[in-house]
Amino acid sequence: RRRIYVLPTRFGLFVTVLLLAMLLGALNYNNNPALLLALLLATVAVASTFSAHLQLSGLRVDAVSAEPVQAGTTMRLRISLSRRDTRARPGLELRYDDAIAFGHLVDSDQIEVDLDLATHRRGWLDLERIRISTTQPLGLVRAWAWVWPDTPLLVYAAPEAQAPAIPEGAGDPL
């Protein structure tokens, strides 16, 4: 719970400015129904913030794995997510560099999300960090957490495009 961060989105900032203008107008004209509406909408926004935090609270990353691939091809990174409670978690977004994948933990207690990574060079690919985020339920705030996988992934050398033919019968048979 201490590693979940929450900040408003652009839409959330717009709603905040709109609610402040509505609140100031209601206070200026001493309009109680408008004041009640502004405070009620502000309460909904605060409840949305808590709900976005709860979307990621208790979420577990069980496994991060991928099959070895050749350099220059796409590596399919499989991330297994599970939950400890029965709370539904729709709209989970996983991001690593430019790769984005979405998952919904609604009906089952565990899902697997595939993230397609571009590979450029051979060797061990150490994943720095993966961001898991959500803007649910109203899109006013974005809650996110970081995951640092421990397992390096293997990228093989790509075969040469116009390699010479393999020699036949060049040696003595054993």
Phi, psi and chi 1 to 4 in degrees:
 res  aa     phi    psi   chi1   chi2   chi3   chi4
   1 ARG       -  -26.1  -69.0 -175.9 -177.9 -152.6
   2 ARG   -80.8   -9.6  -66.4 -179.5 -177.2  157.0
   3 ARG  -108.1   20.5  -67.3 -178.2  -71.8  159.5
   4 ILE  -105.2  126.4  -60.9  173.0      -      -
   5 TYR  -110.7  143.5  -53.8   99.7      -      -
   6 VAL  -133.0  126.5 -179.6      -      -      -
   7 LEU  -138.7  152.4  -79.2  177.3      -      -
   8 PRO   -71.7  149.7   20.2  -27.4      -      -
   9 THR   -85.4  178.5   58.9      -      -      -
  10 ARG   -62.9  -40.4  -71.9 -177.5 -176.0  174.1
  11 PHE   -64.3  -38.4  176.9   64.6      -      -
  12 GLY   -64.1  -39.0      -      -      -      -
  13 LEU   -66.3  -38.1  -69.6  174.1      -      -
  14 PHE   -63.4  -44.1  171.0   72.3      -      -
  15 VAL   -64.6  -37.4  168.4      -      -      -
  16 THR   -63.0  -46.3  -58.2      -      -      -
  17 VAL   -62.9  -41.4  169.2      -      -      -
  18 LEU   -63.6  -42.3 -170.6   68.1      -      -
  19 LEU   -67.5  -37.8  -75.3  175.9      -      -
  20 LEU   -64.5  -41.6  -74.8  174.4      -      -
  21 ALA   -64.9  -39.7      -      -      -      -
  22 MET   -65.6  -40.3 -165.2  171.5  164.4      -
  23 LEU   -66.9  -43.2 -175.7   64.9      -      -
  24 LEU   -65.6  -39.4  -73.0  175.0      -      -
  25 GLY   -65.1  -40.4      -      -      -      -
  26 ALA   -67.6  -38.1      -      -      -      -
  27 LEU   -70.3  -38.0  -75.7  172.4      -      -
  28 ASN   -66.2  -43.6 -172.1   34.4      -      -
  29 TYR   -92.9    4.2  -70.0  108.4      -      -
  30 ASN    55.2   46.3 -154.0   13.1      -      -
  31 ASN  -102.2  103.1 -170.6  -13.1      -      -
  32 ASN   -66.4  -41.0  -73.3  -21.8      -      -
  33 PRO   -62.5  -38.5  -24.7   33.4      -      -
  34 ALA   -68.4  -36.9      -      -      -      -
  35 LEU   -65.3  -42.1 -174.5   62.7      -      -
  36 LEU   -62.4  -42.8  177.6   67.3      -      -
  37 LEU   -64.3  -43.2 -179.7   63.4      -      -
  38 ALA   -63.7  -43.6      -      -      -      -
  39 LEU   -70.0  -34.6  -68.2  175.1      -      -
  40 LEU   -66.2  -42.1 -167.6   64.8      -      -
  41 LEU   -68.0  -35.2  -70.1  174.8      -      -
  42 ALA   -65.1  -37.2      -      -      -      -
  43 THR   -64.6  -39.7  -55.5      -      -      -
  44 VAL   -63.7  -38.9  168.8      -      -      -
  45 ALA   -65.3  -41.2      -      -      -      -
  46 VAL   -66.7  -40.8  170.0      -      -      -
  47 ALA   -63.9  -34.4      -      -      -      -
  48 SER   -65.3  -35.4  171.3      -      -      -
  49 THR   -64.8  -45.5  -57.8      -      -      -
  50 PHE   -64.5  -38.9  -72.1  127.3      -      -
  51 SER   -66.1  -38.3 -179.5      -      -      -
  52 ALA   -65.1  -38.4      -      -      -      -
  53 HIS   -65.1  -40.0 -176.8  -85.9      -      -
  54 LEU   -69.8  -20.2  -74.0  173.5      -      -
  55 GLN   -62.1  -35.6  -69.3  -75.6  -33.5      -
  56 LEU   -98.3  -17.2  -63.1 -179.6      -      -
  57 SER   -70.3  128.3  179.5      -      -      -
  58 GLY    84.8    2.8      -      -      -      -
  59 LEU   -81.7  134.5 -172.6   68.1      -      -
  60 ARG  -119.0  141.9  -70.8 -172.7  -63.9 -175.6
  61 VAL  -100.6  108.6  176.8      -      -      -
  62 ASP   -82.5  -41.5  -65.8  -32.7      -      -
  63 ALA  -152.8  147.7      -      -      -      -
  64 VAL  -130.4  116.5  176.0      -      -      -
  65 SER  -146.2  161.9   63.5      -      -      -
  66 ALA  -159.6  149.1      -      -      -      -
  67 GLU   -78.6  144.3  -65.9  -66.9  -36.5      -
  68 PRO   -62.2  140.7  -20.8   31.0      -      -
  69 VAL  -131.7  169.8  -63.8      -      -      -
  70 GLN   -85.2  150.8  -64.6  174.3   -8.0      -
  71 ALA   -60.6  138.1      -      -      -      -
  72 GLY    94.9  -11.7      -      -      -      -
  73 THR  -102.0  171.6   59.7      -      -      -
  74 THR   -88.1  130.6  -57.3      -      -      -
  75 MET   -97.4  129.1  176.4 -179.4  -79.8      -
  76 ARG   -93.2  106.5 -178.5  159.3  -63.6 -151.1
  77 LEU   -89.5  121.2 -177.0   66.9      -      -
  78 ARG  -102.7  120.3 -174.7  167.8  -62.0 -100.9
  79 ILE  -115.4  124.3  -57.8  168.6      -      -
  80 SER  -100.1  120.3  176.8      -      -      -
  81 LEU  -113.4  142.7  -59.2  171.6      -      -
  82 SER  -142.7  168.0   65.3      -      -      -
  83 ARG  -128.6  153.1   60.0 -177.2  176.8 -172.7
  84 ARG   -93.6  -21.3  -72.2 -177.0  -88.0 -176.3
  85 ASP  -117.1 -172.3   51.2   11.0      -      -
  86 THR   -99.6    8.1   58.9      -      -      -
  87 ARG   -66.3  132.8 -118.5 -173.3  -13.7 -106.7
  88 ALA   -75.8  141.5      -      -      -      -
  89 ARG  -129.6   80.8  -69.7  174.6  170.7   86.7
  90 PRO   -83.5  156.8   29.7  -33.5      -      -
  91 GLY    72.5   38.0      -      -      -      -
  92 LEU   -81.1  133.1  -64.0  173.3      -      -
  93 GLU  -117.4  127.8  175.8 -175.1  -55.1      -
  94 LEU  -111.6  133.3  -75.5   83.6      -      -
  95 ARG  -138.4  133.6 -178.9 -177.6  -67.0 -110.8
  96 TYR  -137.6  115.0 -179.6   79.1      -      -
  97 ASP    53.6 -113.1  -72.6  -20.3      -      -
  98 ASP   -97.5   -6.9  -65.2  -25.6      -      -
  99 ALA   -85.1  132.5      -      -      -      -
 100 ILE  -130.8  138.5  -59.1  172.3      -      -
 101 ALA  -140.8  153.3      -      -      -      -
 102 PHE  -122.8  148.3  -64.1   95.2      -      -
 103 GLY  -146.9  155.9      -      -      -      -
 104 HIS  -131.2  118.8  -54.9  -74.3      -      -
 105 LEU   -98.5   80.8 -103.3  172.4      -      -
 106 VAL  -115.2  -58.7  178.8      -      -      -
 107 ASP   -88.0  -32.6  -63.7  -28.0      -      -
 108 SER  -112.1  168.9   64.2      -      -      -
 109 ASP   -91.2   -6.5  -71.3  -23.4      -      -
 110 GLN  -148.0  139.2 -176.0  175.7    4.4      -
 111 ILE  -134.7  161.1   59.4  168.6      -      -
 112 GLU  -121.5  127.8  -71.0 -174.9   -7.0      -
 113 VAL  -113.2  132.9  179.7      -      -      -
 114 ASP  -100.1  127.5  -67.5  -23.5      -      -
 115 LEU  -117.2  120.6 -160.4   59.9      -      -
 116 ASP   -90.0  116.7  -66.0  -27.8      -      -
 117 LEU  -107.7  139.9  -55.8  179.3      -      -
 118 ALA   -84.2  134.9      -      -      -      -
 119 THR  -111.5  136.2   57.7      -      -      -
 120 HIS  -116.3  -30.7  -57.9  -69.5      -      -
 121 ARG  -138.5  159.2   59.4 -174.0 -179.8   94.2
 122 ARG   -80.2  166.0   66.2 -174.6  177.1  104.5
 123 GLY   116.8 -167.6      -      -      -      -
 124 TRP   -81.9  128.9  -68.9  103.7      -      -
 125 LEU   -99.9  108.7  176.4   63.3      -      -
 126 ASP   -91.6  116.0  -72.7  -36.6      -      -
 127 LEU   -75.3  128.2  -61.9  176.5      -      -
 128 GLU   -74.6  -67.9  -64.7  170.2    5.4      -
 129 ARG  -158.0  148.5   61.1 -176.3 -177.0  177.3
 130 ILE  -114.9  133.4  -59.8  170.3      -      -
 131 ARG   -97.5  127.2 -174.5  178.9   82.7  176.2
 132 ILE  -108.7  123.5  -59.8  174.9      -      -
 133 SER  -142.2  167.1   64.5      -      -      -
 134 THR  -153.9  151.6 -175.3      -      -      -
 135 THR  -118.0   12.4   57.0      -      -      -
 136 GLN   -74.0  150.4  -64.2  -69.3  -34.1      -
 137 PRO   -94.1  -24.7   30.6  -32.2      -      -
 138 LEU  -111.8   -7.1  -61.8  177.2      -      -
 139 GLY    81.0   13.0      -      -      -      -
 140 LEU   -80.9  -30.6  -61.7  176.7      -      -
 141 VAL  -132.4  157.8  -64.2      -      -      -
 142 ARG  -115.1  123.6  176.0  175.4  -59.7  -80.3
 143 ALA  -105.5  135.5      -      -      -      -
 144 TRP  -145.7  159.3   75.5   91.6      -      -
 145 ALA  -143.7  157.1      -      -      -      -
 146 TRP  -107.6  144.1  -61.4  104.5      -      -
 147 VAL  -124.2  128.9  175.1      -      -      -
 148 TRP  -110.4  100.8  -71.9  -90.0      -      -
 149 PRO   -69.6  145.1  -12.2   22.3      -      -
 150 ASP   -88.8  -27.6  -66.4  -23.8      -      -
 151 THR   -84.8  122.6  -51.3      -      -      -
 152 PRO   -76.2  152.5   24.5  -29.8      -      -
 153 LEU  -111.1  145.5  -54.4  171.1      -      -
 154 LEU   -96.1  132.4 -177.2   59.2      -      -
 155 VAL  -121.7  116.1  179.1      -      -      -
 156 TYR   -75.4  162.6  -69.6  121.4      -      -
 157 ALA   -71.5  141.0      -      -      -      -
 158 ALA   -78.5  142.4      -      -      -      -
 159 PRO   -68.5  151.6   20.6  -27.2      -      -
 160 GLU   -67.1  141.6 -168.1  172.9  -20.0      -
 161 ALA   -65.3  -46.0      -      -      -      -
 162 GLN  -122.7   67.4  -64.7  179.1    0.5      -
 163 ALA   -74.3  148.9      -      -      -      -
 164 PRO   -67.4  158.1   20.7  -28.5      -      -
 165 ALA   -70.2  151.3      -      -      -      -
 166 ILE   -73.5  129.3  -61.6  175.3      -      -
 167 PRO   -67.1  141.3   17.3  -22.5      -      -
 168 GLU  -107.9  135.6  -65.3 -179.6   22.9      -
 169 GLY    64.3   29.6      -      -      -      -
 170 ALA   -78.6  -19.6      -      -      -      -
 171 GLY  -124.5  169.5      -      -      -      -
 172 ASP   -75.8  139.1  -65.1  -30.0      -      -
 173 PRO   -70.6  147.0   21.3  -27.1      -      -
 174 LEU   -86.3      -  -63.2  176.5      -      -
